[in-house]
């Protein structure tokens, strides 16, 4: 026959197990969320650079130039299309570039671009409109 106090504390053990499980799930979610943020925070900017190099590989220089915010209708005064072709055209040998490293820096991302047989470049991709340009700094300046 079961006594009056046989089940005393059983509810407390159940509640303790549920609290521990909830804490473990919360900690795991924070770790996974942090890892996802760390790996994907610059995804859009890296993807824009990848599209740029795909356009260069296809020799679609007008489309690649437009990723810099420059078009035939609205050419860039400081970076005319002929200069762009000198830097990125067929003689530049830079169509096989790939993102080696990315670093968040204020309103944009600095991308380190590596080529098979050329020196690295630093490109800047603006966060809001994804416009590409040369990085104004070799690295993010100290704040």
N, C-alpha and C positions, 0 to 999 in steps of 0.2 A: 504494500500500500504506500502510495506516494505521500510524503509529508508536505506540510504547508511551506516550508522553506527550501524544498528540493530545487526549485527553479530560481531561487534568489540569485541575481547577478547575471543570468543568462542573457537578458536583454542588453545589458551593458557590454558584454563581449561582442554581440552582434553589431552594436553601434560603433564600437572601437574598430572592428574589421572594416566597416563601411567608410569610416573616416580615413583610415589608412589607405584604402583603395582609392578614394577620391583624391587624396594628396598625391599618391603615385601617378594617377592619371593626369592631374594638373601639372606636375613636374615634367612628365613626359611630353605633354602638349607644349609647354614653354620651351623645352629643348628642341623639339621638332620645329616649332614655329620660328625660333631663333635661327636654326640651321637653314630653314627655307628662306628666311629674310636675307641671311648672309650670302647664300649662293645665288639668289635671284633678284637682289636689289638693283642691279645694273643690267638686267636681262634686256630690257627694251633698247638701251643704248648700244649694247653689244650686238644685238640683232640688227640694228640700223647700220652698224659698221659692216656686218656680214653681207647685208643687202648691197651696200656700196661696193664691196669687193666682188660680189657676184656680177654687178653691172659692169665693172671694169673688165672682168674676165670675158664677158659677152661682147666687149668693146662697145657698149652702150654708154658712151661718154656723156651725152646730153642728159640722160636720166641720172647718172652718177653726179653730174654737176648740179642737178636740181636738188640733190640731197644736201648740198651746201647752201641752199636757199637762193640759187642763181638759175635764171632761165633766159631764153632768148628775149622774152618780153621784158624781163627785169634782170639784166645782167648785173653782176657784182662789180662795182667800180674798182675796188681794191684787188679783185681777183678775177680778171677777165678770162674768158674761156681758153684763149691761147696759152695763158700761164697755167691754167688747170691742166691742159694737155701736156705741157712740159713736165709737170709734176706727176701726172697720173696716166698719161697716154701710153701708146704702144712702146715707145722708146724708153720709158721710165723703168720698165721691168717690175712694176709694183702691183700687178694685177693679182698676184698670188699671196697677198698679205692676209694675215689672220690675227685675231685678238689674242695676245699673250697674257695681258694683265689689265684689269680695270680698277679704277680707284675713284670713289665718289669725292666730289670736290664742290661744295656749295650748290650752285644751280646747274651743275653739269657733271660729266664723268670724263676723266682722262683715261684714254685707252692707249696701251702700249701695243704697237703693231709690229709684228715680226715678219720678215720676208726670208725666202730661202737663201738669197745671196746678196742682200742689201742691208744697210744699217737700219736699226729700228726707227720708227716714227712715233710721235705722240700726237694723237688726235683728241679733239674735244667734241663731245656730243652733248648738246643742251638737253636738259631734262624735259622741259615743257613742250618744245616743238620738234625735238630730235634732229635739229640742224647740226651738220658736221662742220668742223673747221680744224685748223691746226691748234694744238694746245698752246695757250698763252704762257704756260709754265711747264718745266720739265716734270714737276710734281706739284701736288697741292701745297700752296704757301701756308706757312704757319698762321694760325688764327690768333 
